[in-house]
Amino acid sequence: MKALVAGVQEKLAALQATLSDREERLGVCQTRVEELEQQLQSKLQEQQATKKKLEATHSIYQALRKKLQ
C-alpha cells in the first residue's frame, strides 16, 4: 500500500511540476501577446495618421487642380 501511495505522490509531483512549467510558459506568452497588441495599436495609429495626411493632401491637390482648369 505504501508503494502505491508513493507512486501516486510521485505522479502528482510530476503533474504539479508540469502544470507549474506550463503556467510559466503561459505567462510568458500572455506578456508577448500584450506587447504585440501594443505594437499593432501603435502601427494602426500611425497608419490612421498617414491616411489623414494623404486625404488632406489629396483634397489640396483636387482644389488646386480645379483652380487650374
mmCIF file as Biopython writes it, N, C-alpha, C and O atoms, coordinates in Angstrom:
data_model
#
loop_
_atom_site.group_PDB
_atom_site.id
_atom_site.type_symbol
_atom_site.label_atom_id
_atom_site.label_alt_id
_atom_site.label_comp_id
_atom_site.label_asym_id
_atom_site.label_entity_id
_atom_site.label_seq_id
_atom_site.pdbx_PDB_ins_code
_atom_site.Cartn_x
_atom_site.Cartn_y
_atom_site.Cartn_z
_atom_site.occupancy
_atom_site.B_iso_or_equiv
_atom_site.auth_seq_id
_atom_site.auth_asym_id
_atom_site.pdbx_PDB_model_num
ATOM 1   N N  . MET A ? 1  ? 0.822   -1.193 0.000   1.0 0.0 1  A 1 
ATOM 2   C CA . MET A ? 1  ? 0.000   0.000  0.000   1.0 0.0 1  A 1 
ATOM 3   C C  . MET A ? 1  ? 0.864   1.254  0.000   1.0 0.0 1  A 1 
ATOM 4   O O  . MET A ? 1  ? 0.565   2.232  -0.684  1.0 0.0 1  A 1 
ATOM 5   N N  . LYS A ? 2  ? 1.962   1.206  0.795   1.0 0.0 2  A 1 
ATOM 6   C CA . LYS A ? 2  ? 2.852   2.367  0.841   1.0 0.0 2  A 1 
ATOM 7   C C  . LYS A ? 2  ? 3.477   2.642  -0.525  1.0 0.0 2  A 1 
ATOM 8   O O  . LYS A ? 2  ? 3.681   3.796  -0.900  1.0 0.0 2  A 1 
ATOM 9   N N  . ALA A ? 3  ? 3.776   1.590  -1.256  1.0 0.0 3  A 1 
ATOM 10  C CA . ALA A ? 3  ? 4.376   1.752  -2.585  1.0 0.0 3  A 1 
ATOM 11  C C  . ALA A ? 3  ? 3.370   2.412  -3.538  1.0 0.0 3  A 1 
ATOM 12  O O  . ALA A ? 3  ? 3.741   3.248  -4.363  1.0 0.0 3  A 1 
ATOM 13  N N  . LEU A ? 4  ? 2.110   2.032  -3.416  1.0 0.0 4  A 1 
ATOM 14  C CA . LEU A ? 4  ? 1.071   2.626  -4.253  1.0 0.0 4  A 1 
ATOM 15  C C  . LEU A ? 4  ? 0.929   4.116  -3.951  1.0 0.0 4  A 1 
ATOM 16  O O  . LEU A ? 4  ? 0.846   4.939  -4.863  1.0 0.0 4  A 1 
ATOM 17  N N  . VAL A ? 5  ? 0.903   4.449  -2.671  1.0 0.0 5  A 1 
ATOM 18  C CA . VAL A ? 5  ? 0.793   5.849  -2.259  1.0 0.0 5  A 1 
ATOM 19  C C  . VAL A ? 5  ? 2.016   6.626  -2.753  1.0 0.0 5  A 1 
ATOM 20  O O  . VAL A ? 5  ? 1.880   7.743  -3.253  1.0 0.0 5  A 1 
ATOM 21  N N  . ALA A ? 6  ? 3.192   6.049  -2.617  1.0 0.0 6  A 1 
ATOM 22  C CA . ALA A ? 6  ? 4.415   6.702  -3.070  1.0 0.0 6  A 1 
ATOM 23  C C  . ALA A ? 6  ? 4.380   6.921  -4.578  1.0 0.0 6  A 1 
ATOM 24  O O  . ALA A ? 6  ? 4.803   7.975  -5.055  1.0 0.0 6  A 1 
ATOM 25  N N  . GLY A ? 7  ? 3.884   5.950  -5.335  1.0 0.0 7  A 1 
ATOM 26  C CA . GLY A ? 7  ? 3.779   6.078  -6.783  1.0 0.0 7  A 1 
ATOM 27  C C  . GLY A ? 7  ? 2.813   7.185  -7.173  1.0 0.0 7  A 1 
ATOM 28  O O  . GLY A ? 7  ? 3.083   7.967  -8.085  1.0 0.0 7  A 1 
ATOM 29  N N  . VAL A ? 8  ? 1.690   7.245  -6.475  1.0 0.0 8  A 1 
ATOM 30  C CA . VAL A ? 8  ? 0.702   8.297  -6.751  1.0 0.0 8  A 1 
ATOM 31  C C  . VAL A ? 8  ? 1.286   9.661  -6.400  1.0 0.0 8  A 1 
ATOM 32  O O  . VAL A ? 8  ? 1.075   10.631 -7.127  1.0 0.0 8  A 1 
ATOM 33  N N  . GLN A ? 9  ? 2.010   9.741  -5.302  1.0 0.0 9  A 1 
ATOM 34  C CA . GLN A ? 9  ? 2.623   11.012 -4.897  1.0 0.0 9  A 1 
ATOM 35  C C  . GLN A ? 9  ? 3.667   11.461 -5.916  1.0 0.0 9  A 1 
ATOM 36  O O  . GLN A ? 9  ? 3.782   12.653 -6.203  1.0 0.0 9  A 1 
ATOM 37  N N  . GLU A ? 10 ? 4.424   10.516 -6.461  1.0 0.0 10 A 1 
ATOM 38  C CA . GLU A ? 10 ? 5.416   10.848 -7.499  1.0 0.0 10 A 1 
ATOM 39  C C  . GLU A ? 10 ? 4.731   11.396 -8.739  1.0 0.0 10 A 1 
ATOM 40  O O  . GLU A ? 10 ? 5.152   12.404 -9.308  1.0 0.0 10 A 1 
ATOM 41  N N  . LYS A ? 11 ? 3.667   10.714 -9.148  1.0 0.0 11 A 1 
ATOM 42  C CA . LYS A ? 11 ? 2.935   11.182 -10.327 1.0 0.0 11 A 1 
ATOM 43  C C  . LYS A ? 11 ? 2.327   12.557 -10.087 1.0 0.0 11 A 1 
ATOM 44  O O  . LYS A ? 11 ? 2.341   13.414 -10.970 1.0 0.0 11 A 1 
ATOM 45  N N  . LEU A ? 12 ? 1.792   12.761 -8.885  1.0 0.0 12 A 1 
ATOM 46  C CA . LEU A ? 12 ? 1.216   14.060 -8.532  1.0 0.0 12 A 1 
ATOM 47  C C  . LEU A ? 12 ? 2.282   15.148 -8.567  1.0 0.0 12 A 1 
ATOM 48  O O  . LEU A ? 12 ? 2.038   16.244 -9.072  1.0 0.0 12 A 1 
ATOM 49  N N  . ALA A ? 13 ? 3.448   14.852 -8.036  1.0 0.0 13 A 1 
ATOM 50  C CA . ALA A ? 13 ? 4.549   15.827 -8.048  1.0 0.0 13 A 1 
ATOM 51  C C  . ALA A ? 13 ? 4.966   16.143 -9.476  1.0 0.0 13 A 1 
ATOM 52  O O  . ALA A ? 13 ? 5.235   17.298 -9.805  1.0 0.0 13 A 1 
ATOM 53  N N  . ALA A ? 14 ? 5.020   15.127 -10.321 1.0 0.0 14 A 1 
ATOM 54  C CA . ALA A ? 14 ? 5.387   15.345 -11.724 1.0 0.0 14 A 1 
ATOM 55  C C  . ALA A ? 14 ? 4.334   16.195 -12.428 1.0 0.0 14 A 1 
ATOM 56  O O  . ALA A ? 14 ? 4.671   17.094 -13.197 1.0 0.0 14 A 1 
ATOM 57  N N  . LEU A ? 15 ? 3.073   15.914 -12.167 1.0 0.0 15 A 1 
ATOM 58  C CA . LEU A ? 15 ? 1.994   16.692 -12.777 1.0 0.0 15 A 1 
ATOM 59  C C  . LEU A ? 15 ? 2.022   18.138 -12.286 1.0 0.0 15 A 1 
ATOM 60  O O  . LEU A ? 15 ? 1.786   19.063 -13.063 1.0 0.0 15 A 1 
ATOM 61  N N  . GLN A ? 16 ? 2.307   18.332 -11.016 1.0 0.0 16 A 1 
ATOM 62  C CA . GLN A ? 16 ? 2.386   19.689 -10.474 1.0 0.0 16 A 1 
ATOM 63  C C  . GLN A ? 16 ? 3.542   20.459 -11.099 1.0 0.0 16 A 1 
ATOM 64  O O  . GLN A ? 16 ? 3.416   21.652 -11.376 1.0 0.0 16 A 1 
ATOM 65  N N  . ALA A ? 17 ? 4.653   19.794 -11.318 1.0 0.0 17 A 1 
ATOM 66  C CA . ALA A ? 17 ? 5.803   20.435 -11.960 1.0 0.0 17 A 1 
ATOM 67  C C  . ALA A ? 17 ? 5.456   20.810 -13.401 1.0 0.0 17 A 1 
ATOM 68  O O  . ALA A ? 17 ? 5.789   21.898 -13.870 1.0 0.0 17 A 1 
ATOM 69  N N  . THR A ? 18 ? 4.783   19.892 -14.092 1.0 0.0 18 A 1 
ATOM 70  C CA . THR A ? 18 ? 4.371   20.168 -15.469 1.0 0.0 18 A 1 
ATOM 71  C C  . THR A ? 18 ? 3.403   21.341 -15.509 1.0 0.0 18 A 1 
ATOM 72  O O  . THR A ? 18 ? 3.517   22.220 -16.363 1.0 0.0 18 A 1 
ATOM 73  N N  . LEU A ? 19 ? 2.450   21.353 -14.582 1.0 0.0 19 A 1 
ATOM 74  C CA . LEU A ? 19 ? 1.476   22.445 -14.520 1.0 0.0 19 A 1 
ATOM 75  C C  . LEU A ? 19 ? 2.179   23.768 -14.243 1.0 0.0 19 A 1 
ATOM 76  O O  . LEU A ? 19 ? 1.871   24.783 -14.867 1.0 0.0 19 A 1 
ATOM 77  N N  . SER A ? 20 ? 3.099   23.754 -13.330 1.0 0.0 20 A 1 
ATOM 78  C CA . SER A ? 20 ? 3.850   24.966 -12.993 1.0 0.0 20 A 1 
ATOM 79  C C  . SER A ? 20 ? 4.620   25.485 -14.207 1.0 0.0 20 A 1 
ATOM 80  O O  . SER A ? 20 ? 4.621   26.684 -14.487 1.0 0.0 20 A 1 
ATOM 81  N N  . ASP A ? 21 ? 5.273   24.573 -14.919 1.0 0.0 21 A 1 
ATOM 82  C CA . ASP A ? 21 ? 6.017   24.952 -16.124 1.0 0.0 21 A 1 
ATOM 83  C C  . ASP A ? 21 ? 5.092   25.540 -17.180 1.0 0.0 21 A 1 
ATOM 84  O O  . ASP A ? 21 ? 5.423   26.542 -17.814 1.0 0.0 21 A 1 
ATOM 85  N N  . ARG A ? 22 ? 3.957   24.928 -17.364 1.0 0.0 22 A 1 
ATOM 86  C CA . ARG A ? 22 ? 3.016   25.410 -18.389 1.0 0.0 22 A 1 
ATOM 87  C C  . ARG A ? 22 ? 2.404   26.744 -17.990 1.0 0.0 22 A 1 
ATOM 88  O O  . ARG A ? 22 ? 2.161   27.597 -18.844 1.0 0.0 22 A 1 
ATOM 89  N N  . GLU A ? 23 ? 2.157   26.929 -16.710 1.0 0.0 23 A 1 
ATOM 90  C CA . GLU A ? 23 ? 1.653   28.228 -16.243 1.0 0.0 23 A 1 
ATOM 91  C C  . GLU A ? 23 ? 2.685   29.319 -16.499 1.0 0.0 23 A 1 
ATOM 92  O O  . GLU A ? 23 ? 2.340   30.433 -16.891 1.0 0.0 23 A 1 
ATOM 93  N N  . GLU A ? 24 ? 3.949   28.991 -16.274 1.0 0.0 24 A 1 
ATOM 94  C CA . GLU A ? 24 ? 5.026   29.951 -16.521 1.0 0.0 24 A 1 
ATOM 95  C C  . GLU A ? 24 ? 5.100   30.284 -18.012 1.0 0.0 24 A 1 
ATOM 96  O O  . GLU A ? 24 ? 5.214   31.450 -18.390 1.0 0.0 24 A 1 
ATOM 97  N N  . ARG A ? 25 ? 5.034   29.263 -18.841 1.0 0.0 25 A 1 
ATOM 98  C CA . ARG A ? 25 ? 5.052   29.488 -20.297 1.0 0.0 25 A 1 
ATOM 99  C C  . ARG A ? 25 ? 3.863   30.330 -20.738 1.0 0.0 25 A 1 
ATOM 100 O O  . ARG A ? 25 ? 3.993   31.218 -21.580 1.0 0.0 25 A 1 
ATOM 101 N N  . LEU A ? 26 ? 2.706   30.039 -20.160 1.0 0.0 26 A 1 
ATOM 102 C CA . LEU A ? 26 ? 1.507   30.805 -20.488 1.0 0.0 26 A 1 
ATOM 103 C C  . LEU A ? 26 ? 1.693   32.271 -20.123 1.0 0.0 26 A 1 
ATOM 104 O O  . LEU A ? 26 ? 1.293   33.160 -20.874 1.0 0.0 26 A 1 
ATOM 105 N N  . GLY A ? 27 ? 2.296   32.515 -18.974 1.0 0.0 27 A 1 
ATOM 106 C CA . GLY A ? 27 ? 2.565   33.890 -18.554 1.0 0.0 27 A 1 
ATOM 107 C C  . GLY A ? 27 ? 3.473   34.607 -19.539 1.0 0.0 27 A 1 
ATOM 108 O O  . GLY A ? 27 ? 3.245   35.771 -19.869 1.0 0.0 27 A 1 
ATOM 109 N N  . VAL A ? 28 ? 4.496   33.915 -20.003 1.0 0.0 28 A 1 
ATOM 110 C CA . VAL A ? 28 ? 5.416   34.483 -20.991 1.0 0.0 28 A 1 
ATOM 111 C C  . VAL A ? 28 ? 4.667   34.776 -22.287 1.0 0.0 28 A 1 
ATOM 112 O O  . VAL A ? 28 ? 4.846   35.833 -22.893 1.0 0.0 28 A 1 
ATOM 113 N N  . CYS A ? 29 ? 3.832   33.835 -22.704 1.0 0.0 29 A 1 
ATOM 114 C CA . CYS A ? 29 ? 3.064   34.014 -23.946 1.0 0.0 29 A 1 
ATOM 115 C C  . CYS A ? 29 ? 2.091   35.179 -23.814 1.0 0.0 29 A 1 
ATOM 116 O O  . CYS A ? 29 ? 1.939   35.967 -24.748 1.0 0.0 29 A 1 
ATOM 117 N N  . GLN A ? 30 ? 1.440   35.293 -22.679 1.0 0.0 30 A 1 
ATOM 118 C CA . GLN A ? 30 ? 0.494   36.386 -22.480 1.0 0.0 30 A 1 
ATOM 119 C C  . GLN A ? 30 ? 1.208   37.738 -22.516 1.0 0.0 30 A 1 
ATOM 120 O O  . GLN A ? 30 ? 0.691   38.706 -23.073 1.0 0.0 30 A 1 
ATOM 121 N N  . THR A ? 31 ? 2.390   37.794 -21.922 1.0 0.0 31 A 1 
ATOM 122 C CA . THR A ? 31 ? 3.174   39.024 -21.954 1.0 0.0 31 A 1 
ATOM 123 C C  . THR A ? 31 ? 3.541   39.388 -23.379 1.0 0.0 31 A 1 
ATOM 124 O O  . THR A ? 31 ? 3.452   40.551 -23.774 1.0 0.0 31 A 1 
ATOM 125 N N  . ARG A ? 32 ? 3.951   38.399 -24.145 1.0 0.0 32 A 1 
ATOM 126 C CA . ARG A ? 32 ? 4.325   38.641 -25.551 1.0 0.0 32 A 1 
ATOM 127 C C  . ARG A ? 32 ? 3.117   39.102 -26.362 1.0 0.0 32 A 1 
ATOM 128 O O  . ARG A ? 32 ? 3.230   40.003 -27.194 1.0 0.0 32 A 1 
ATOM 129 N N  . VAL A ? 33 ? 1.965   38.486 -26.120 1.0 0.0 33 A 1 
ATOM 130 C CA . VAL A ? 33 ? 0.740   38.884 -26.821 1.0 0.0 33 A 1 
ATOM 131 C C  . VAL A ? 33 ? 0.415   40.340 -26.501 1.0 0.0 33 A 1 
ATOM 132 O O  . VAL A ? 33 ? 0.047   41.105 -27.393 1.0 0.0 33 A 1 
ATOM 133 N N  . GLU A ? 34 ? 0.546   40.719 -25.250 1.0 0.0 34 A 1 
ATOM 134 C CA . GLU A ? 34 ? 0.281   42.108 -24.859 1.0 0.0 34 A 1 
ATOM 135 C C  . GLU A ? 34 ? 1.245   43.063 -25.562 1.0 0.0 34 A 1 
ATOM 136 O O  . GLU A ? 34 ? 0.841   44.132 -26.021 1.0 0.0 34 A 1 
ATOM 137 N N  . GLU A ? 35 ? 2.509   42.679 -25.645 1.0 0.0 35 A 1 
ATOM 138 C CA . GLU A ? 35 ? 3.492   43.509 -26.343 1.0 0.0 35 A 1 
ATOM 139 C C  . GLU A ? 35 ? 3.124   43.654 -27.819 1.0 0.0 35 A 1 
ATOM 140 O O  . GLU A ? 35 ? 3.186   44.752 -28.374 1.0 0.0 35 A 1 
ATOM 141 N N  . LEU A ? 36 ? 2.747   42.557 -28.445 1.0 0.0 36 A 1 
ATOM 142 C CA . LEU A ? 36 ? 2.379   42.590 -29.863 1.0 0.0 36 A 1 
ATOM 143 C C  . LEU A ? 36 ? 1.111   43.416 -30.087 1.0 0.0 36 A 1 
ATOM 144 O O  . LEU A ? 36 ? 1.001   44.130 -31.084 1.0 0.0 36 A 1 
ATOM 145 N N  . GLU A ? 37 ? 0.162   43.317 -29.166 1.0 0.0 37 A 1 
ATOM 146 C CA . GLU A ? 37 ? -1.048  44.129 -29.277 1.0 0.0 37 A 1 
ATOM 147 C C  . GLU A ? 37 ? -0.707  45.612 -29.207 1.0 0.0 37 A 1 
ATOM 148 O O  . GLU A ? 37 ? -1.271  46.418 -29.948 1.0 0.0 37 A 1 
ATOM 149 N N  . GLN A ? 38 ? 0.220   45.975 -28.314 1.0 0.0 38 A 1 
ATOM 150 C CA . GLN A ? 38 ? 0.654   47.370 -28.213 1.0 0.0 38 A 1 
ATOM 151 C C  . GLN A ? 38 ? 1.309   47.827 -29.510 1.0 0.0 38 A 1 
ATOM 152 O O  . GLN A ? 38 ? 1.052   48.933 -29.985 1.0 0.0 38 A 1 
ATOM 153 N N  . GLN A ? 39 ? 2.156   46.974 -30.081 1.0 0.0 39 A 1 
ATOM 154 C CA . GLN A ? 39 ? 2.821   47.317 -31.339 1.0 0.0 39 A 1 
ATOM 155 C C  . GLN A ? 39 ? 1.802   47.498 -32.464 1.0 0.0 39 A 1 
ATOM 156 O O  . GLN A ? 39 ? 1.898   48.432 -33.260 1.0 0.0 39 A 1 
ATOM 157 N N  . LEU A ? 40 ? 0.832   46.597 -32.517 1.0 0.0 40 A 1 
ATOM 158 C CA . LEU A ? 40 ? -0.202  46.695 -33.548 1.0 0.0 40 A 1 
ATOM 159 C C  . LEU A ? 40 ? -1.020  47.969 -33.380 1.0 0.0 40 A 1 
ATOM 160 O O  . LEU A ? 40 ? -1.336  48.646 -34.358 1.0 0.0 40 A 1 
ATOM 161 N N  . GLN A ? 41 ? -1.357  48.288 -32.144 1.0 0.0 41 A 1 
ATOM 162 C CA . GLN A ? 41 ? -2.127  49.500 -31.884 1.0 0.0 41 A 1 
ATOM 163 C C  . GLN A ? 41 ? -1.336  50.732 -32.311 1.0 0.0 41 A 1 
ATOM 164 O O  . GLN A ? 41 ? -1.894  51.664 -32.890 1.0 0.0 41 A 1 
ATOM 165 N N  . SER A ? 42 ? -0.050  50.734 -32.026 1.0 0.0 42 A 1 
ATOM 166 C CA . SER A ? 42 ? 0.808   51.844 -32.411 1.0 0.0 42 A 1 
ATOM 167 C C  . SER A ? 42 ? 0.874   51.975 -33.934 1.0 0.0 42 A 1 
ATOM 168 O O  . SER A ? 42 ? 0.758   53.074 -34.476 1.0 0.0 42 A 1 
ATOM 169 N N  . LYS A ? 43 ? 1.059   50.857 -34.605 1.0 0.0 43 A 1 
ATOM 170 C CA . LYS A ? 43 ? 1.118   50.871 -36.079 1.0 0.0 43 A 1 
ATOM 171 C C  . LYS A ? 43 ? -0.206  51.338 -36.669 1.0 0.0 43 A 1 
ATOM 172 O O  . LYS A ? 43 ? -0.227  52.095 -37.640 1.0 0.0 43 A 1 
ATOM 173 N N  . LEU A ? 44 ? -1.308  50.887 -36.082 1.0 0.0 44 A 1 
ATOM 174 C CA . LEU A ? 44 ? -2.627  51.299 -36.561 1.0 0.0 44 A 1 
ATOM 175 C C  . LEU A ? 44 ? -2.781  52.816 -36.429 1.0 0.0 44 A 1 
ATOM 176 O O  . LEU A ? 44 ? -3.279  53.473 -37.343 1.0 0.0 44 A 1 
ATOM 177 N N  . GLN A ? 45 ? -2.361  53.363 -35.305 1.0 0.0 45 A 1 
ATOM 178 C CA . GLN A ? 45 ? -2.450  54.808 -35.116 1.0 0.0 45 A 1 
ATOM 179 C C  . GLN A ? 45 ? -1.581  55.549 -36.131 1.0 0.0 45 A 1 
ATOM 180 O O  . GLN A ? 45 ? -1.985  56.583 -36.662 1.0 0.0 45 A 1 
ATOM 181 N N  . GLU A ? 46 ? -0.399  55.022 -36.396 1.0 0.0 46 A 1 
ATOM 182 C CA . GLU A ? 46 ? 0.476   55.632 -37.402 1.0 0.0 46 A 1 
ATOM 183 C C  . GLU A ? 46 ? -0.187  55.603 -38.771 1.0 0.0 46 A 1 
ATOM 184 O O  . GLU A ? 46 ? -0.162  56.597 -39.497 1.0 0.0 46 A 1 
ATOM 185 N N  . GLN A ? 47 ? -0.778  54.472 -39.125 1.0 0.0 47 A 1 
ATOM 186 C CA . GLN A ? 47 ? -1.428  54.340 -40.427 1.0 0.0 47 A 1 
ATOM 187 C C  . GLN A ? 47 ? -2.633  55.271 -40.546 1.0 0.0 47 A 1 
ATOM 188 O O  . GLN A ? 47 ? -2.878  55.850 -41.604 1.0 0.0 47 A 1 
ATOM 189 N N  . GLN A ? 48 ? -3.375  55.407 -39.460 1.0 0.0 48 A 1 
ATOM 190 C CA . GLN A ? 48 ? -4.524  56.308 -39.485 1.0 0.0 48 A 1 
ATOM 191 C C  . GLN A ? 48 ? -4.067  57.759 -39.665 1.0 0.0 48 A 1 
ATOM 192 O O  . GLN A ? 48 ? -4.695  58.524 -40.397 1.0 0.0 48 A 1 
ATOM 193 N N  . ALA A ? 49 ? -2.980  58.132 -39.002 1.0 0.0 49 A 1 
ATOM 194 C CA . ALA A ? 49 ? -2.441  59.487 -39.153 1.0 0.0 49 A 1 
ATOM 195 C C  . ALA A ? 49 ? -1.959  59.706 -40.587 1.0 0.0 49 A 1 
ATOM 196 O O  . ALA A ? 49 ? -2.193  60.766 -41.167 1.0 0.0 49 A 1 
ATOM 197 N N  . THR A ? 50 ? -1.299  58.721 -41.149 1.0 0.0 50 A 1 
ATOM 198 C CA . THR A ? 50 ? -0.825  58.813 -42.533 1.0 0.0 50 A 1 
ATOM 199 C C  . THR A ? 50 ? -2.007  58.932 -43.487 1.0 0.0 50 A 1 
ATOM 200 O O  . THR A ? 50 ? -1.964  59.709 -44.440 1.0 0.0 50 A 1 
ATOM 201 N N  . LYS A ? 51 ? -3.053  58.169 -43.234 1.0 0.0 51 A 1 
ATOM 202 C CA . LYS A ? 51 ? -4.240  58.223 -44.086 1.0 0.0 51 A 1 
ATOM 203 C C  . LYS A ? 51 ? -4.839  59.626 -44.062 1.0 0.0 51 A 1 
ATOM 204 O O  . LYS A ? 51 ? -5.211  60.161 -45.106 1.0 0.0 51 A 1 
ATOM 205 N N  . LYS A ? 52 ? -4.932  60.218 -42.882 1.0 0.0 52 A 1 
ATOM 206 C CA . LYS A ? 52 ? -5.491  61.569 -42.775 1.0 0.0 52 A 1 
ATOM 207 C C  . LYS A ? 52 ? -4.630  62.571 -43.536 1.0 0.0 52 A 1 
ATOM 208 O O  . LYS A ? 52 ? -5.153  63.462 -44.205 1.0 0.0 52 A 1 
ATOM 209 N N  . LYS A ? 53 ? -3.319  62.423 -43.434 1.0 0.0 53 A 1 
ATOM 210 C CA . LYS A ? 53 ? -2.423  63.324 -44.164 1.0 0.0 53 A 1 
ATOM 211 C C  . LYS A ? 53 ? -2.601  63.161 -45.670 1.0 0.0 53 A 1 
ATOM 212 O O  . LYS A ? 53 ? -2.641  64.144 -46.411 1.0 0.0 53 A 1 
ATOM 213 N N  . LEU A ? 54 ? -2.706  61.921 -46.111 1.0 0.0 54 A 1 
ATOM 214 C CA . LEU A ? 54 ? -2.902  61.660 -47.541 1.0 0.0 54 A 1 
ATOM 215 C C  . LEU A ? 54 ? -4.231  62.231 -48.023 1.0 0.0 54 A 1 
ATOM 216 O O  . LEU A ? 54 ? -4.305  62.813 -49.106 1.0 0.0 54 A 1 
ATOM 217 N N  . GLU A ? 55 ? -5.266  62.066 -47.229 1.0 0.0 55 A 1 
ATOM 218 C CA . GLU A ? 55 ? -6.567  62.603 -47.603 1.0 0.0 55 A 1 
ATOM 219 C C  . GLU A ? 55 ? -6.516  64.133 -47.690 1.0 0.0 55 A 1 
ATOM 220 O O  . GLU A ? 55 ? -7.088  64.726 -48.604 1.0 0.0 55 A 1 
ATOM 221 N N  . ALA A ? 56 ? -5.835  64.760 -46.744 1.0 0.0 56 A 1 
ATOM 222 C CA . ALA A ? 56 ? -5.708  66.218 -46.771 1.0 0.0 56 A 1 
ATOM 223 C C  . ALA A ? 56 ? -4.907  66.661 -47.991 1.0 0.0 56 A 1 
ATOM 224 O O  . ALA A ? 56 ? -5.267  67.631 -48.658 1.0 0.0 56 A 1 
ATOM 225 N N  . THR A ? 57 ? -3.837  65.959 -48.277 1.0 0.0 57 A 1 
ATOM 226 C CA . THR A ? 57 ? -3.018  66.278 -49.446 1.0 0.0 57 A 1 
ATOM 227 C C  . THR A ? 57 ? -3.826  66.111 -50.731 1.0 0.0 57 A 1 
ATOM 228 O O  . THR A ? 57 ? -3.730  66.924 -51.650 1.0 0.0 57 A 1 
ATOM 229 N N  . HIS A ? 58 ? -4.614  65.054 -50.779 1.0 0.0 58 A 1 
ATOM 230 C CA . HIS A ? 58 ? -5.447  64.809 -51.961 1.0 0.0 58 A 1 
ATOM 231 C C  . HIS A ? 58 ? -6.483  65.925 -52.136 1.0 0.0 58 A 1 
ATOM 232 O O  . HIS A ? 58 ? -6.740  66.366 -53.256 1.0 0.0 58 A 1 
ATOM 233 N N  . SER A ? 59 ? -7.066  66.371 -51.047 1.0 0.0 59 A 1 
ATOM 234 C CA . SER A ? 59 ? -8.041  67.459 -51.114 1.0 0.0 59 A 1 
ATOM 235 C C  . SER A ? 59 ? -7.397  68.730 -51.643 1.0 0.0 59 A 1 
ATOM 236 O O  . SER A ? 59 ? -7.975  69.433 -52.473 1.0 0.0 59 A 1 
ATOM 237 N N  . ILE A ? 60 ? -6.204  69.018 -51.161 1.0 0.0 60 A 1 
ATOM 238 C CA . ILE A ? 60 ? -5.472  70.200 -51.635 1.0 0.0 60 A 1 
ATOM 239 C C  . ILE A ? 60 ? -5.175  70.055 -53.126 1.0 0.0 60 A 1 
ATOM 240 O O  . ILE A ? 60 ? -5.352  70.994 -53.902 1.0 0.0 60 A 1 
ATOM 241 N N  . TYR A ? 61 ? -4.728  68.883 -53.506 1.0 0.0 61 A 1 
ATOM 242 C CA . TYR A ? 61 ? -4.423  68.608 -54.918 1.0 0.0 61 A 1 
ATOM 243 C C  . TYR A ? 61 ? -5.660  68.831 -55.785 1.0 0.0 61 A 1 
ATOM 244 O O  . TYR A ? 61 ? -5.588  69.475 -56.832 1.0 0.0 61 A 1 
ATOM 245 N N  . GLN A ? 62 ? -6.784  68.297 -55.343 1.0 0.0 62 A 1 
ATOM 246 C CA . GLN A ? 62 ? -8.016  68.454 -56.126 1.0 0.0 62 A 1 
ATOM 247 C C  . GLN A ? 62 ? -8.425  69.924 -56.222 1.0 0.0 62 A 1 
ATOM 248 O O  . GLN A ? 62 ? -8.860  70.370 -57.284 1.0 0.0 62 A 1 
ATOM 249 N N  . ALA A ? 63 ? -8.296  70.672 -55.148 1.0 0.0 63 A 1 
ATOM 250 C CA . ALA A ? 63 ? -8.651  72.086 -55.161 1.0 0.0 63 A 1 
ATOM 251 C C  . ALA A ? 63 ? -7.744  72.855 -56.120 1.0 0.0 63 A 1 
ATOM 252 O O  . ALA A ? 63 ? -8.213  73.702 -56.879 1.0 0.0 63 A 1 
ATOM 253 N N  . LEU A ? 64 ? -6.464  72.562 -56.084 1.0 0.0 64 A 1 
ATOM 254 C CA . LEU A ? 64 ? -5.526  73.237 -56.987 1.0 0.0 64 A 1 
ATOM 255 C C  . LEU A ? 64 ? -5.822  72.863 -58.436 1.0 0.0 64 A 1 
ATOM 256 O O  . LEU A ? 64 ? -5.741  73.704 -59.331 1.0 0.0 64 A 1 
ATOM 257 N N  . ARG A ? 65 ? -6.156  71.627 -58.654 1.0 0.0 65 A 1 
ATOM 258 C CA . ARG A ? 65 ? -6.459  71.157 -59.999 1.0 0.0 65 A 1 
ATOM 259 C C  . ARG A ? 65 ? -7.698  71.869 -60.562 1.0 0.0 65 A 1 
ATOM 260 O O  . ARG A ? 65 ? -7.749  72.226 -61.739 1.0 0.0 65 A 1 
ATOM 261 N N  . LYS A ? 66 ? -8.694  72.064 -59.686 1.0 0.0 66 A 1 
ATOM 262 C CA . LYS A ? 66 ? -9.899  72.770 -60.112 1.0 0.0 66 A 1 
ATOM 263 C C  . LYS A ? 66 ? -9.579  74.212 -60.497 1.0 0.0 66 A 1 
ATOM 264 O O  . LYS A ? 66 ? -10.091 74.730 -61.489 1.0 0.0 66 A 1 
ATOM 265 N N  . LYS A ? 67 ? -8.730  74.849 -59.703 1.0 0.0 67 A 1 
ATOM 266 C CA . LYS A ? 67 ? -8.367  76.240 -59.973 1.0 0.0 67 A 1 
ATOM 267 C C  . LYS A ? 67 ? -7.618  76.373 -61.297 1.0 0.0 67 A 1 
ATOM 268 O O  . LYS A ? 67 ? -7.752  77.383 -61.987 1.0 0.0 67 A 1 
ATOM 269 N N  . LEU A ? 68 ? -6.846  75.380 -61.645 1.0 0.0 68 A 1 
ATOM 270 C CA . LEU A ? 68 ? -6.057  75.425 -62.876 1.0 0.0 68 A 1 
ATOM 271 C C  . LEU A ? 68 ? -6.900  75.175 -64.119 1.0 0.0 68 A 1 
ATOM 272 O O  . LEU A ? 68 ? -6.465  75.491 -65.227 1.0 0.0 68 A 1 
ATOM 273 N N  . GLN A ? 69 ? -8.069  74.629 -63.965 1.0 0.0 69 A 1 
ATOM 274 C CA . GLN A ? 69 ? -8.901  74.316 -65.142 1.0 0.0 69 A 1 
ATOM 275 C C  . GLN A ? 69 ? -9.618  75.516 -65.668 1.0 0.0 69 A 1 
ATOM 276 O O  . GLN A ? 69 ? -10.353 75.414 -66.650 1.0 0.0 69 A 1 
#
